[in-house]
Amino acid sequence: MQHDLITMFCCTNLSGQVRGQGFATRQIEKRLKGGIGWTPNNLMVTSLGTIAAGVLRAQDDVMLMPDAATGVAVDFGDGTAAERFYLCDVQNTDGTPWDCCRRILLRDAAAELLAETGHVLKATFEHEFIYSGANSRIGDNFALDAVRRHGVFGETSLGALRAAGVEVDSYLAEFGPGQF
């Protein structure tokens, strides 16, 4: 059976989840120029999978327009499917910025800060996650033993991030069970 590689166009929603829509990678040139349709209420999907109450509806449409500079392609080297995705601006179907696009809002706020004060916003983020396959114990927080017991997981995670061009500052067992 033949396989079609998949590329995802993604944005973050209000719960901080990266969500998006995929397509056959062979369509990448067309999609980089024209984007892909997206439903505004996807912004309201909570981290628990429900849709929060709000004014956004499924009947309207917006477009995920990729930022070509954000393209990521990672081959994990273990026979599993490679990951390919782009972060996107969300636009109205006429190409104008969508009022609720978090990337556009942040970019505009940073430009306004620079114009009004001469200051450049510098930021970083700390990504924490829960490893569902963790063999956690009480007292694992920040413990060498927790990192040791999950060594292959940590090494694989760091390797995948490096392959994606992400420089990792640190890796540790965090406060919660299975949290790294």
Beta strands, then each sheet from edge to edge (+ up, - down):
strand 1: 6-12
strand 2: 18-24
strand 3: 36-38
strand 4: 62-66
strand 5: 72-74
strand 6: 83-92
sheet 1: 2+ 1- 6- 4+ 3-
sheet 2: 2+ 1- 6- 5+
end
